[in-house]
């Protein structure tokens, strides 16, 4: 990981959950537009609390499409909001 990538992920980790605004987040690499078996870059990450990341109502618990329907936003919308929040 480059210094710029680490710096970006550190900024994302300081944000509240992109869904519920709780602090104490996991940095989630988005899956939208990423091929199978590949991982998004450090710049394609969003902050998610444990519940919205890996819990029963989390993206990994529900699957991306069901999760997006449940929260009413897409990963890409949350990524845009995240980038705006850190000013990049």
FIFIDREN-446009 format. One record per atom (N, C-alpha, C): residue number from 0; x, y, z; atom name. Coordinates in pm, 1 decimal, decimal comma. Layout:
% FIFIDREN-446009
<r><n>NUM</n><c1>X</c1><c2>Y</c2><c3>Z</c3><atom>CA</atom></r>
...
% end
This chain:
% FIFIDREN-446009
<r><n>0</n><c1>85,0</c1><c2>-117,7</c2><c3>0,0</c3><atom>N</atom></r>
<r><n>0</n><c1>0,0</c1><c2>0,0</c2><c3>0,0</c3><atom>CA</atom></r>
<r><n>0</n><c1>89,7</c1><c2>124,1</c2><c3>0,0</c3><atom>C</atom></r>
<r><n>1</n><c1>54,0</c1><c2>217,9</c2><c3>-85,6</c3><atom>N</atom></r>
<r><n>1</n><c1>132,9</c1><c2>340,4</c2><c3>-92,4</c3><atom>CA</atom></r>
<r><n>1</n><c1>97,4</c1><c2>432,2</c2><c3>24,8</c3><atom>C</atom></r>
<r><n>2</n><c1>180,8</c1><c2>532,6</c2><c3>43,8</c3><atom>N</atom></r>
<r><n>2</n><c1>155,4</c1><c2>630,0</c2><c3>150,1</c3><atom>CA</atom></r>
<r><n>2</n><c1>22,7</c1><c2>702,7</c2><c3>125,9</c3><atom>C</atom></r>
<r><n>3</n><c1>-5,7</c1><c2>737,3</c2><c3>0,1</c3><atom>N</atom></r>
<r><n>3</n><c1>-131,0</c1><c2>805,6</c2><c3>-33,5</c3><atom>CA</atom></r>
<r><n>3</n><c1>-251,6</c1><c2>716,9</c2><c3>-3,8</c3><atom>C</atom></r>
<r><n>4</n><c1>-240,9</c1><c2>587,4</c2><c3>-35,1</c3><atom>N</atom></r>
<r><n>4</n><c1>-350,4</c1><c2>493,6</c2><c3>-6,9</c3><atom>CA</atom></r>
<r><n>4</n><c1>-373,5</c1><c2>480,5</c2><c3>143,8</c3><atom>C</atom></r>
<r><n>5</n><c1>-265,4</c1><c2>467,6</c2><c3>218,7</c3><atom>N</atom></r>
<r><n>5</n><c1>-277,2</c1><c2>456,4</c2><c3>363,8</c3><atom>CA</atom></r>
<r><n>5</n><c1>-339,4</c1><c2>582,5</c2><c3>423,0</c3><atom>C</atom></r>
<r><n>6</n><c1>-295,3</c1><c2>697,0</c2><c3>375,1</c3><atom>N</atom></r>
<r><n>6</n><c1>-348,5</c1><c2>824,7</c2><c3>422,1</c3><atom>CA</atom></r>
<r><n>6</n><c1>-499,2</c1><c2>833,1</c2><c3>394,0</c3><atom>C</atom></r>
<r><n>7</n><c1>-539,2</c1><c2>792,9</c2><c3>275,6</c3><atom>N</atom></r>
<r><n>7</n><c1>-681,0</c1><c2>795,9</c2><c3>240,0</c3><atom>CA</atom></r>
<r><n>7</n><c1>-762,2</c1><c2>702,3</c2><c3>330,8</c3><atom>C</atom></r>
<r><n>8</n><c1>-716,1</c1><c2>581,2</c2><c3>348,9</c3><atom>N</atom></r>
<r><n>8</n><c1>-789,2</c1><c2>485,3</c2><c3>432,2</c3><atom>CA</atom></r>
<r><n>8</n><c1>-794,1</c1><c2>531,0</c2><c3>577,4</c3><atom>C</atom></r>
<r><n>9</n><c1>-688,9</c1><c2>595,7</c2><c3>624,9</c3><atom>N</atom></r>
<r><n>9</n><c1>-690,2</c1><c2>651,1</c2><c3>760,9</c3><atom>CA</atom></r>
<r><n>9</n><c1>-799,1</c1><c2>757,9</c2><c3>774,2</c3><atom>C</atom></r>
<r><n>10</n><c1>-815,4</c1><c2>840,3</c2><c3>671,0</c3><atom>N</atom></r>
<r><n>10</n><c1>-920,6</c1><c2>942,2</c2><c3>672,3</c3><atom>CA</atom></r>
<r><n>10</n><c1>-1058,8</c1><c2>877,6</c2><c3>672,5</c3><atom>C</atom></r>
<r><n>11</n><c1>-1077,3</c1><c2>774,5</c2><c3>591,3</c3><atom>N</atom></r>
<r><n>11</n><c1>-1206,3</c1><c2>703,9</c2><c3>586,7</c3><atom>CA</atom></r>
<r><n>11</n><c1>-1237,4</c1><c2>641,8</c2><c3>722,7</c3><atom>C</atom></r>
<r><n>12</n><c1>-1136,7</c1><c2>585,8</c2><c3>787,2</c3><atom>N</atom></r>
<r><n>12</n><c1>-1155,9</c1><c2>520,3</c2><c3>917,2</c3><atom>CA</atom></r>
<r><n>12</n><c1>-1196,3</c1><c2>617,3</c2><c3>1027,1</c3><atom>C</atom></r>
<r><n>13</n><c1>-1170,8</c1><c2>745,4</c2><c3>1008,4</c3><atom>N</atom></r>
<r><n>13</n><c1>-1207,7</c1><c2>846,7</c2><c3>1107,8</c3><atom>CA</atom></r>
<r><n>13</n><c1>-1351,2</c1><c2>896,5</c2><c3>1091,6</c3><atom>C</atom></r>
<r><n>14</n><c1>-1415,0</c1><c2>861,4</c2><c3>981,7</c3><atom>N</atom></r>
<r><n>14</n><c1>-1552,0</c1><c2>905,7</c2><c3>955,1</c3><atom>CA</atom></r>
<r><n>14</n><c1>-1652,5</c1><c2>818,0</c2><c3>1029,7</c3><atom>C</atom></r>
<r><n>15</n><c1>-1774,4</c1><c2>867,2</c2><c3>1047,5</c3><atom>N</atom></r>
<r><n>15</n><c1>-1880,7</c1><c2>781,8</c2><c3>1102,3</c3><atom>CA</atom></r>
<r><n>15</n><c1>-1932,8</c1><c2>688,4</c2><c3>992,7</c3><atom>C</atom></r>
<r><n>16</n><c1>-2008,7</c1><c2>588,7</c2><c3>1032,8</c3><atom>N</atom></r>
<r><n>16</n><c1>-2070,3</c1><c2>494,8</c2><c3>939,6</c3><atom>CA</atom></r>
<r><n>16</n><c1>-2148,0</c1><c2>572,2</c2><c3>833,5</c3><atom>C</atom></r>
<r><n>17</n><c1>-2129,6</c1><c2>534,0</c2><c3>709,1</c3><atom>N</atom></r>
<r><n>17</n><c1>-2196,5</c1><c2>600,6</c2><c3>597,4</c3><atom>CA</atom></r>
<r><n>17</n><c1>-2347,4</c1><c2>576,7</c2><c3>597,4</c3><atom>C</atom></r>
<r><n>18</n><c1>-2393,6</c1><c2>478,8</c2><c3>675,3</c3><atom>N</atom></r>
<r><n>18</n><c1>-2535,9</c1><c2>446,5</c2><c3>680,0</c3><atom>CA</atom></r>
<r><n>18</n><c1>-2603,8</c1><c2>508,1</c2><c3>802,3</c3><atom>C</atom></r>
<r><n>19</n><c1>-2545,0</c1><c2>488,6</c2><c3>921,3</c3><atom>N</atom></r>
<r><n>19</n><c1>-2614,4</c1><c2>527,3</c2><c3>1045,9</c3><atom>CA</atom></r>
<r><n>19</n><c1>-2542,0</c1><c2>633,8</c2><c3>1127,8</c3><atom>C</atom></r>
<r><n>20</n><c1>-2425,3</c1><c2>675,9</c2><c3>1084,7</c3><atom>N</atom></r>
<r><n>20</n><c1>-2345,7</c1><c2>780,7</c2><c3>1150,3</c3><atom>CA</atom></r>
<r><n>20</n><c1>-2282,5</c1><c2>739,7</c2><c3>1282,9</c3><atom>C</atom></r>
<r><n>21</n><c1>-2279,3</c1><c2>610,5</c2><c3>1314,5</c3><atom>N</atom></r>
<r><n>21</n><c1>-2207,3</c1><c2>564,5</c2><c3>1434,3</c3><atom>CA</atom></r>
<r><n>21</n><c1>-2057,2</c1><c2>572,7</c2><c3>1407,9</c3><atom>C</atom></r>
<r><n>22</n><c1>-1982,4</c1><c2>598,0</c2><c3>1513,6</c3><atom>N</atom></r>
<r><n>22</n><c1>-1836,0</c1><c2>595,3</c2><c3>1502,7</c3><atom>CA</atom></r>
<r><n>22</n><c1>-1785,3</c1><c2>456,8</c2><c3>1540,7</c3><atom>C</atom></r>
<r><n>23</n><c1>-1660,8</c1><c2>429,5</c2><c3>1509,5</c3><atom>N</atom></r>
<r><n>23</n><c1>-1601,7</c1><c2>298,2</c2><c3>1532,4</c3><atom>CA</atom></r>
<r><n>23</n><c1>-1630,5</c1><c2>210,3</c2><c3>1411,9</c3><atom>C</atom></r>
<r><n>24</n><c1>-1573,1</c1><c2>245,4</c2><c3>1297,1</c3><atom>N</atom></r>
<r><n>24</n><c1>-1609,4</c1><c2>181,5</c2><c3>1170,5</c3><atom>CA</atom></r>
<r><n>24</n><c1>-1504,2</c1><c2>84,3</c2><c3>1120,2</c3><atom>C</atom></r>
<r><n>25</n><c1>-1548,8</c1><c2>1,1</c2><c3>1027,7</c3><atom>N</atom></r>
<r><n>25</n><c1>-1461,8</c1><c2>-82,1</c2><c3>944,8</c3><atom>CA</atom></r>
<r><n>25</n><c1>-1450,7</c1><c2>-8,3</c2><c3>811,6</c3><atom>C</atom></r>
<r><n>26</n><c1>-1339,6</c1><c2>-21,9</c2><c3>744,9</c3><atom>N</atom></r>
<r><n>26</n><c1>-1323,0</c1><c2>36,5</c2><c3>612,1</c3><atom>CA</atom></r>
<r><n>26</n><c1>-1359,8</c1><c2>-72,7</c2><c3>511,8</c3><atom>C</atom></r>
<r><n>27</n><c1>-1469,2</c1><c2>-50,8</c2><c3>439,8</c3><atom>N</atom></r>
<r><n>27</n><c1>-1522,7</c1><c2>-148,7</c2><c3>344,4</c3><atom>CA</atom></r>
<r><n>27</n><c1>-1479,7</c1><c2>-113,5</c2><c3>202,6</c3><atom>C</atom></r>
<r><n>28</n><c1>-1419,6</c1><c2>-211,5</c2><c3>133,0</c3><atom>N</atom></r>
<r><n>28</n><c1>-1385,5</c1><c2>-195,1</c2><c3>-8,4</c3><atom>CA</atom></r>
<r><n>28</n><c1>-1511,0</c1><c2>-225,4</c2><c3>-89,1</c3><atom>C</atom></r>
<r><n>29</n><c1>-1556,0</c1><c2>-130,0</c2><c3>-170,7</c3><atom>N</atom></r>
<r><n>29</n><c1>-1678,5</c1><c2>-152,2</c2><c3>-246,1</c3><atom>CA</atom></r>
<r><n>29</n><c1>-1661,1</c1><c2>-267,5</c2><c3>-344,0</c3><atom>C</atom></r>
<r><n>30</n><c1>-1773,3</c1><c2>-327,7</c2><c3>-383,4</c3><atom>N</atom></r>
<r><n>30</n><c1>-1770,8</c1><c2>-440,0</c2><c3>-477,0</c3><atom>CA</atom></r>
<r><n>30</n><c1>-1827,4</c1><c2>-400,8</c2><c3>-613,6</c3><atom>C</atom></r>
<r><n>31</n><c1>-1902,5</c1><c2>-292,5</c2><c3>-619,7</c3><atom>N</atom></r>
<r><n>31</n><c1>-1965,7</c1><c2>-249,8</c2><c3>-744,9</c3><atom>CA</atom></r>
<r><n>31</n><c1>-1860,0</c1><c2>-223,9</c2><c3>-851,4</c3><atom>C</atom></r>
<r><n>32</n><c1>-1873,4</c1><c2>-291,1</c2><c3>-965,3</c3><atom>N</atom></r>
<r><n>32</n><c1>-1781,9</c1><c2>-270,2</c2><c3>-1076,6</c3><atom>CA</atom></r>
<r><n>32</n><c1>-1647,2</c1><c2>-339,1</c2><c3>-1062,8</c3><atom>C</atom></r>
<r><n>33</n><c1>-1631,5</c1><c2>-420,2</c2><c3>-959,1</c3><atom>N</atom></r>
<r><n>33</n><c1>-1505,9</c1><c2>-491,7</c2><c3>-935,1</c3><atom>CA</atom></r>
<r><n>33</n><c1>-1525,9</c1><c2>-637,2</c2><c3>-975,7</c3><atom>C</atom></r>
<r><n>34</n><c1>-1433,9</c1><c2>-693,0</c2><c3>-1051,0</c3><atom>N</atom></r>
<r><n>34</n><c1>-1445,9</c1><c2>-830,8</c2><c3>-1097,3</c3><atom>CA</atom></r>
<r><n>34</n><c1>-1437,8</c1><c2>-932,4</c2><c3>-983,7</c3><atom>C</atom></r>
<r><n>35</n><c1>-1486,4</c1><c2>-1051,0</c2><c3>-1010,3</c3><atom>N</atom></r>
<r><n>35</n><c1>-1482,7</c1><c2>-1159,1</c2><c3>-911,5</c3><atom>CA</atom></r>
<r><n>35</n><c1>-1338,0</c1><c2>-1187,2</c2><c3>-870,6</c3><atom>C</atom></r>
<r><n>36</n><c1>-1317,8</c1><c2>-1206,6</c2><c3>-742,1</c3><atom>N</atom></r>
<r><n>36</n><c1>-1185,2</c1><c2>-1237,3</c2><c3>-691,3</c3><atom>CA</atom></r>
<r><n>36</n><c1>-1090,6</c1><c2>-1118,7</c2><c3>-686,7</c3><atom>C</atom></r>
<r><n>37</n><c1>-1140,6</c1><c2>-999,9</c2><c3>-716,3</c3><atom>N</atom></r>
<r><n>37</n><c1>-1057,5</c1><c2>-880,2</c2><c3>-713,4</c3><atom>CA</atom></r>
<r><n>37</n><c1>-1105,7</c1><c2>-789,6</c2><c3>-602,2</c3><atom>C</atom></r>
<r><n>38</n><c1>-1017,8</c1><c2>-703,0</c2><c3>-557,1</c3><atom>N</atom></r>
<r><n>38</n><c1>-1050,5</c1><c2>-610,0</c2><c3>-449,6</c3><atom>CA</atom></r>
<r><n>38</n><c1>-1037,5</c1><c2>-467,3</c2><c3>-500,0</c3><atom>C</atom></r>
<r><n>39</n><c1>-1130,3</c1><c2>-384,0</c2><c3>-457,2</c3><atom>N</atom></r>
<r><n>39</n><c1>-1125,5</c1><c2>-242,2</c2><c3>-492,1</c3><atom>CA</atom></r>
<r><n>39</n><c1>-998,3</c1><c2>-180,1</c2><c3>-434,2</c3><atom>C</atom></r>
<r><n>40</n><c1>-959,5</c1><c2>-67,3</c2><c3>-489,7</c3><atom>N</atom></r>
<r><n>40</n><c1>-842,0</c1><c2>1,8</c2><c3>-438,9</c3><atom>CA</atom></r>
<r><n>40</n><c1>-874,0</c1><c2>68,2</c2><c3>-304,8</c3><atom>C</atom></r>
<r><n>41</n><c1>-772,5</c1><c2>116,9</c2><c3>-239,7</c3><atom>N</atom></r>
<r><n>41</n><c1>-789,2</c1><c2>187,8</c2><c3>-112,3</c3><atom>CA</atom></r>
<r><n>41</n><c1>-873,4</c1><c2>313,4</c2><c3>-130,2</c3><atom>C</atom></r>
<r><n>42</n><c1>-878,7</c1><c2>366,0</c2><c3>-250,7</c3><atom>N</atom></r>
<r><n>42</n><c1>-955,9</c1><c2>487,2</c2><c3>-278,3</c3><atom>CA</atom></r>
<r><n>42</n><c1>-1103,0</c1><c2>456,6</c2><c3>-305,7</c3><atom>C</atom></r>
<r><n>43</n><c1>-1137,7</c1><c2>329,7</c2><c3>-309,9</c3><atom>N</atom></r>
<r><n>43</n><c1>-1276,2</c1><c2>286,8</c2><c3>-332,3</c3><atom>CA</atom></r>
<r><n>43</n><c1>-1329,8</c1><c2>222,5</c2><c3>-204,1</c3><atom>C</atom></r>
<r><n>44</n><c1>-1322,5</c1><c2>296,7</c2><c3>-95,9</c3><atom>N</atom></r>
<r><n>44</n><c1>-1363,6</c1><c2>244,8</c2><c3>34,2</c3><atom>CA</atom></r>
<r><n>44</n><c1>-1464,4</c1><c2>337,8</c2><c3>100,5</c3><atom>C</atom></r>
<r><n>45</n><c1>-1549,0</c1><c2>277,4</c2><c3>183,9</c3><atom>N</atom></r>
<r><n>45</n><c1>-1648,1</c1><c2>353,6</c2><c3>259,5</c3><atom>CA</atom></r>
<r><n>45</n><c1>-1644,7</c1><c2>309,3</c2><c3>405,2</c3><atom>C</atom></r>
<r><n>46</n><c1>-1680,7</c1><c2>398,2</c2><c3>498,3</c3><atom>N</atom></r>
<r><n>46</n><c1>-1683,0</c1><c2>361,6</c2><c3>639,3</c3><atom>CA</atom></r>
<r><n>46</n><c1>-1817,1</c1><c2>297,4</c2><c3>676,1</c3><atom>C</atom></r>
<r><n>47</n><c1>-1811,4</c1><c2>179,4</c2><c3>736,6</c3><atom>N</atom></r>
<r><n>47</n><c1>-1932,7</c1><c2>111,2</c2><c3>782,0</c3><atom>CA</atom></r>
<r><n>47</n><c1>-1912,6</c1><c2>59,4</c2><c3>923,4</c3><atom>C</atom></r>
<r><n>48</n><c1>-2013,5</c1><c2>79,3</c2><c3>1008,4</c3><atom>N</atom></r>
<r><n>48</n><c1>-2008,2</c1><c2>20,8</c2><c3>1142,8</c3><atom>CA</atom></r>
<r><n>48</n><c1>-2014,0</c1><c2>-131,5</c2><c3>1127,8</c3><atom>C</atom></r>
<r><n>49</n><c1>-1987,3</c1><c2>-201,8</c2><c3>1236,9</c3><atom>N</atom></r>
<r><n>49</n><c1>-1987,5</c1><c2>-348,5</c2><c3>1230,7</c3><atom>CA</atom></r>
<r><n>49</n><c1>-2120,9</c1><c2>-401,2</c2><c3>1177,7</c3><atom>C</atom></r>
<r><n>50</n><c1>-2232,3</c1><c2>-348,4</c2><c3>1229,1</c3><atom>N</atom></r>
<r><n>50</n><c1>-2364,1</c1><c2>-398,4</c2><c3>1186,6</c3><atom>CA</atom></r>
<r><n>50</n><c1>-2387,1</c1><c2>-379,3</c2><c3>1037,3</c3><atom>C</atom></r>
<r><n>51</n><c1>-2352,1</c1><c2>-263,9</c2><c3>983,9</c3><atom>N</atom></r>
<r><n>51</n><c1>-2376,9</c1><c2>-238,3</c2><c3>841,5</c3><atom>CA</atom></r>
<r><n>51</n><c1>-2268,7</c1><c2>-297,0</c2><c3>750,8</c3><atom>C</atom></r>
<r><n>52</n><c1>-2162,9</c1><c2>-348,8</c2><c3>812,4</c3><atom>N</atom></r>
<r><n>52</n><c1>-2058,1</c1><c2>-414,1</c2><c3>734,8</c3><atom>CA</atom></r>
<r><n>52</n><c1>-2075,1</c1><c2>-565,6</c2><c3>737,4</c3><atom>C</atom></r>
<r><n>53</n><c1>-2074,7</c1><c2>-623,6</c2><c3>858,4</c3><atom>N</atom></r>
<r><n>53</n><c1>-2075,7</c1><c2>-769,0</c2><c3>869,6</c3><atom>CA</atom></r>
<r><n>53</n><c1>-2192,0</c1><c2>-825,8</c2><c3>949,8</c3><atom>C</atom></r>
<r><n>54</n><c1>-2279,3</c1><c2>-739,9</c2><c3>1000,0</c3><atom>N</atom></r>
<r><n>54</n><c1>-2392,1</c1><c2>-786,1</c2><c3>1079,9</c3><atom>CA</atom></r>
<r><n>54</n><c1>-2506,3</c1><c2>-840,7</c2><c3>995,0</c3><atom>C</atom></r>
<r><n>55</n><c1>-2617,4</c1><c2>-871,5</c2><c3>1061,9</c3><atom>N</atom></r>
<r><n>55</n><c1>-2734,3</c1><c2>-926,5</c2><c3>992,6</c3><atom>CA</atom></r>
<r><n>55</n><c1>-2790,2</c1><c2>-829,0</c2><c3>888,1</c3><atom>C</atom></r>
<r><n>56</n><c1>-2777,3</c1><c2>-699,0</c2><c3>912,7</c3><atom>N</atom></r>
<r><n>56</n><c1>-2820,4</c1><c2>-599,8</c2><c3>814,2</c3><atom>CA</atom></r>
<r><n>56</n><c1>-2700,2</c1><c2>-537,2</c2><c3>744,2</c3><atom>C</atom></r>
<r><n>57</n><c1>-2591,2</c1><c2>-609,3</c2><c3>742,0</c3><atom>N</atom></r>
<r><n>57</n><c1>-2468,9</c1><c2>-562,1</c2><c3>678,5</c3><atom>CA</atom></r>
<r><n>57</n><c1>-2457,7</c1><c2>-606,9</c2><c3>534,6</c3><atom>C</atom></r>
<r><n>58</n><c1>-2369,9</c1><c2>-541,3</c2><c3>463,2</c3><atom>N</atom></r>
<r><n>58</n><c1>-2350,4</c1><c2>-572,9</c2><c3>321,7</c3><atom>CA</atom></r>
<r><n>58</n><c1>-2302,2</c1><c2>-716,6</c2><c3>302,0</c3><atom>C</atom></r>
<r><n>59</n><c1>-2220,3</c1><c2>-766,1</c2><c3>394,8</c3><atom>N</atom></r>
<r><n>59</n><c1>-2172,4</c1><c2>-903,7</c2><c3>382,9</c3><atom>CA</atom></r>
<r><n>59</n><c1>-2273,7</c1><c2>-1003,7</c2><c3>437,6</c3><atom>C</atom></r>
<r><n>60</n><c1>-2365,5</c1><c2>-957,0</c2><c3>521,3</c3><atom>N</atom></r>
<r><n>60</n><c1>-2469,6</c1><c2>-1044,6</c2><c3>573,8</c3><atom>CA</atom></r>
<r><n>60</n><c1>-2586,7</c1><c2>-1059,9</c2><c3>477,9</c3><atom>C</atom></r>
<r><n>61</n><c1>-2622,0</c1><c2>-952,4</c2><c3>408,7</c3><atom>N</atom></r>
<r><n>61</n><c1>-2739,2</c1><c2>-952,4</c2><c3>320,8</c3><atom>CA</atom></r>
<r><n>61</n><c1>-2704,4</c1><c2>-971,2</c2><c3>173,0</c3><atom>C</atom></r>
<r><n>62</n><c1>-2583,1</c1><c2>-939,3</c2><c3>136,7</c3><atom>N</atom></r>
<r><n>62</n><c1>-2547,3</c1><c2>-933,4</c2><c3>-4,8</c3><atom>CA</atom></r>
<r><n>62</n><c1>-2566,3</c1><c2>-790,4</c2><c3>-52,8</c3><atom>C</atom></r>
<r><n>63</n><c1>-2487,1</c1><c2>-749,0</c2><c3>-148,8</c3><atom>N</atom></r>
<r><n>63</n><c1>-2484,9</c1><c2>-609,7</c2><c3>-191,3</c3><atom>CA</atom></r>
<r><n>63</n><c1>-2619,4</c1><c2>-560,0</c2><c3>-241,8</c3><atom>C</atom></r>
<r><n>64</n><c1>-2683,5</c1><c2>-632,9</c2><c3>-331,4</c3><atom>N</atom></r>
<r><n>64</n><c1>-2808,4</c1><c2>-583,6</c2><c3>-391,0</c3><atom>CA</atom></r>
<r><n>64</n><c1>-2918,9</c1><c2>-569,7</c2><c3>-286,8</c3><atom>C</atom></r>
<r><n>65</n><c1>-2935,4</c1><c2>-670,1</c2><c3>-201,1</c3><atom>N</atom></r>
<r><n>65</n><c1>-3038,4</c1><c2>-662,8</c2><c3>-95,9</c3><atom>CA</atom></r>
<r><n>65</n><c1>-3005,2</c1><c2>-551,0</c2><c3>2,2</c3><atom>C</atom></r>
<r><n>66</n><c1>-2877,5</c1><c2>-535,5</c2><c3>35,4</c3><atom>N</atom></r>
<r><n>66</n><c1>-2833,4</c1><c2>-431,4</c2><c3>128,4</c3><atom>CA</atom></r>
<r><n>66</n><c1>-2862,2</c1><c2>-292,6</c2><c3>71,8</c3><atom>C</atom></r>
<r><n>67</n><c1>-2832,0</c1><c2>-274,1</c2><c3>-56,1</c3><atom>N</atom></r>
<r><n>67</n><c1>-2858,5</c1><c2>-144,1</c2><c3>-119,2</c3><atom>CA</atom></r>
<r><n>67</n><c1>-3008,2</c1><c2>-113,0</c2><c3>-118,9</c3><atom>C</atom></r>
<r><n>68</n><c1>-3092,0</c1><c2>-213,0</c2><c3>-146,6</c3><atom>N</atom></r>
<r><n>68</n><c1>-3237,4</c1><c2>-191,4</c2><c3>-139,8</c3><atom>CA</atom></r>
<r><n>68</n><c1>-3278,6</c1><c2>-156,8</c2><c3>3,0</c3><atom>C</atom></r>
<r><n>69</n><c1>-3220,2</c1><c2>-225,8</c2><c3>100,5</c3><atom>N</atom></r>
<r><n>69</n><c1>-3253,7</c1><c2>-205,8</c2><c3>241,5</c3><atom>CA</atom></r>
<r><n>69</n><c1>-3218,3</c1><c2>-64,6</c2><c3>288,6</c3><atom>C</atom></r>
<r><n>70</n><c1>-3100,9</c1><c2>-14,9</c2><c3>251,4</c3><atom>N</atom></r>
<r><n>70</n><c1>-3059,5</c1><c2>117,4</c2><c3>301,2</c3><atom>CA</atom></r>
<r><n>70</n><c1>-3102,1</c1><c2>231,5</c2><c3>208,3</c3><atom>C</atom></r>
<r><n>71</n><c1>-3140,1</c1><c2>198,8</c2><c3>85,6</c3><atom>N</atom></r>
<r><n>71</n><c1>-3188,7</c1><c2>301,1</c2><c3>-6,2</c3><atom>CA</atom></r>
<r><n>71</n><c1>-3081,7</c1><c2>379,0</c2><c3>-79,5</c3><atom>C</atom></r>
<r><n>72</n><c1>-2958,8</c1><c2>331,5</c2><c3>-75,6</c3><atom>N</atom></r>
<r><n>72</n><c1>-2848,2</c1><c2>394,8</c2><c3>-148,2</c3><atom>CA</atom></r>
<r><n>72</n><c1>-2758,0</c1><c2>285,8</c2><c3>-202,3</c3><atom>C</atom></r>
<r><n>73</n><c1>-2682,4</c1><c2>321,0</c2><c3>-306,5</c3><atom>N</atom></r>
<r><n>73</n><c1>-2586,4</c1><c2>226,3</c2><c3>-362,6</c3><atom>CA</atom></r>
<r><n>73</n><c1>-2448,4</c1><c2>248,6</c2><c3>-301,1</c3><atom>C</atom></r>
<r><n>74</n><c1>-2362,2</c1><c2>150,1</c2><c3>-319,8</c3><atom>N</atom></r>
<r><n>74</n><c1>-2222,9</c1><c2>166,1</c2><c3>-276,3</c3><atom>CA</atom></r>
<r><n>74</n><c1>-2160,0</c1><c2>288,3</c2><c3>-343,6</c3><atom>C</atom></r>
<r><n>75</n><c1>-2189,7</c1><c2>309,2</c2><c3>-471,2</c3><atom>N</atom></r>
<r><n>75</n><c1>-2130,4</c1><c2>422,4</c2><c3>-542,6</c3><atom>CA</atom></r>
<r><n>75</n><c1>-2178,7</c1><c2>556,0</c2><c3>-487,5</c3><atom>C</atom></r>
<r><n>76</n><c1>-2305,1</c1><c2>564,2</c2><c3>-448,3</c3><atom>N</atom></r>
<r><n>76</n><c1>-2354,3</c1><c2>686,9</c2><c3>-385,1</c3><atom>CA</atom></r>
<r><n>76</n><c1>-2281,1</c1><c2>710,3</c2><c3>-252,7</c3><atom>C</atom></r>
<r><n>77</n><c1>-2263,9</c1><c2>605,0</c2><c3>-174,1</c3><atom>N</atom></r>
<r><n>77</n><c1>-2193,8</c1><c2>618,5</c2><c3>-45,9</c3><atom>CA</atom></r>
<r><n>77</n><c1>-2046,6</c1><c2>652,4</c2><c3>-67,4</c3><atom>C</atom></r>
<r><n>78</n><c1>-1987,4</c1><c2>598,9</c2><c3>-174,5</c3><atom>N</atom></r>
<r><n>78</n><c1>-1848,6</c1><c2>632,5</c2><c3>-206,5</c3><atom>CA</atom></r>
<r><n>78</n><c1>-1837,2</c1><c2>781,1</c2><c3>-239,7</c3><atom>C</atom></r>
<r><n>79</n><c1>-1929,3</c1><c2>833,5</c2><c3>-319,5</c3><atom>N</atom></r>
<r><n>79</n><c1>-1927,9</c1><c2>976,2</c2><c3>-352,4</c3><atom>CA</atom></r>
<r><n>79</n><c1>-1940,4</c1><c2>1060,4</c2><c3>-225,6</c3><atom>C</atom></r>
<r><n>80</n><c1>-2029,6</c1><c2>1020,6</c2><c3>-135,0</c3><atom>N</atom></r>
<r><n>80</n><c1>-2046,9</c1><c2>1093,6</c2><c3>-7,8</c3><atom>CA</atom></r>
<r><n>80</n><c1>-1920,2</c1><c2>1086,5</c2><c3>76,7</c3><atom>C</atom></r>
<r><n>81</n><c1>-1855,9</c1><c2>971,0</c2><c3>77,1</c3><atom>N</atom></r>
<r><n>81</n><c1>-1732,4</c1><c2>953,4</c2><c3>154,1</c3><atom>CA</atom></r>
<r><n>81</n><c1>-1622,3</c1><c2>1043,9</c2><c3>100,9</c3><atom>C</atom></r>
<r><n>82</n><c1>-1605,0</c1><c2>1044,8</c2><c3>-29,7</c3><atom>N</atom></r>
<r><n>82</n><c1>-1502,8</c1><c2>1128,8</c2><c3>-91,6</c3><atom>CA</atom></r>
<r><n>82</n><c1>-1530,8</c1><c2>1276,3</c2><c3>-60,5</c3><atom>C</atom></r>
<r><n>83</n><c1>-1657,4</c1><c2>1314,9</c2><c3>-66,7</c3><atom>N</atom></r>
<r><n>83</n><c1>-1693,9</c1><c2>1451,9</c2><c3>-32,8</c3><atom>CA</atom></r>
<r><n>83</n><c1>-1664,7</c1><c2>1486,0</c2><c3>112,8</c3><atom>C</atom></r>
<r><n>84</n><c1>-1688,3</c1><c2>1389,9</c2><c3>201,0</c3><atom>N</atom></r>
<r><n>84</n><c1>-1667,3</c1><c2>1413,8</c2><c3>344,3</c3><atom>CA</atom></r>
<r><n>84</n><c1>-1520,6</c1><c2>1432,9</c2><c3>380,3</c3><atom>C</atom></r>
<r><n>85</n><c1>-1432,1</c1><c2>1368,4</c2><c3>305,5</c3><atom>N</atom></r>
<r><n>85</n><c1>-1289,3</c1><c2>1385,1</c2><c3>338,1</c3><atom>CA</atom></r>
<r><n>85</n><c1>-1224,3</c1><c2>1490,6</c2><c3>248,6</c3><atom>C</atom></r>
<r><n>86</n><c1>-1302,0</c1><c2>1548,1</c2><c3>158,8</c3><atom>N</atom></r>
<r><n>86</n><c1>-1252,3</c1><c2>1659,3</c2><c3>78,2</c3><atom>CA</atom></r>
<r><n>86</n><c1>-1155,4</c1><c2>1623,1</c2><c3>-29,7</c3><atom>C</atom></r>
<r><n>87</n><c1>-1172,2</c1><c2>1507,1</c2><c3>-88,3</c3><atom>N</atom></r>
<r><n>87</n><c1>-1082,0</c1><c2>1467,6</c2><c3>-197,1</c3><atom>CA</atom></r>
<r><n>87</n><c1>-1155,9</c1><c2>1464,0</c2><c3>-329,1</c3><atom>C</atom></r>
% end
